[in-house]
Amino acid sequence: MAVSQELLDILVCPQDKTPVKLTNDQRGLKCPSCHRVYPIREDIPVMLIDEARIEAE
């Protein structure tokens, strides 16, 4: 089971409060503002700044 659309609609980046978007491979949530990618583990988004990686645009 993937992350529900209802959850995706309310999730924001904990760093800057910008709505996050699902990555192309659907294994993370990316903030378009600060470029952090938060992992999704076992269909659960891990929205911790320390767990995120910073990715190029």
C-alpha positions in Angstrom: 0.0 0.0 0.0 1.4 3.4 -1.0 1.1 6.7 0.9 -2.4 7.9 0.6 -3.2 11.0 -1.4 -5.0 12.5 1.6 -1.7 12.3 3.6 0.3 13.7 0.7 -2.1 16.7 0.6 -1.3 17.7 4.2 2.4 16.9 4.5 4.9 19.8 4.6 8.6 20.1 5.0 9.5 20.4 8.7 12.3 22.8 7.8 10.4 25.5 5.9 6.7 24.4 5.9 6.5 24.0 2.1 4.3 21.3 0.7 6.3 18.2 -0.3 5.9 16.2 -3.5 6.4 12.5 -4.2 9.6 11.7 -6.0 9.5 10.1 -9.4 10.6 6.7 -7.9 7.9 7.1 -5.2 10.5 6.3 -2.5 10.7 9.8 -1.0 9.0 13.2 -0.6 10.9 16.2 -1.9 10.6 19.8 -0.8 10.8 22.0 -3.8 12.1 24.9 -1.7 15.1 23.5 0.3 15.6 20.3 -1.9 15.4 17.9 1.0 14.2 14.4 0.2 12.5 12.6 3.1 12.5 8.8 2.8 9.4 6.6 2.8 9.9 3.4 4.7 7.3 0.7 4.7 4.8 3.2 3.3 5.4 5.6 6.1 7.0 9.0 5.4 9.9 9.8 7.7 9.6 13.6 8.1 12.7 14.2 10.2 15.2 16.7 9.1 18.1 14.5 10.2 16.8 11.6 8.0 16.5 13.7 4.9 19.1 14.1 2.2 19.6 17.2 0.1 19.3 16.6 -3.6 20.0 18.9 -6.5 17.1 20.4 -8.5 
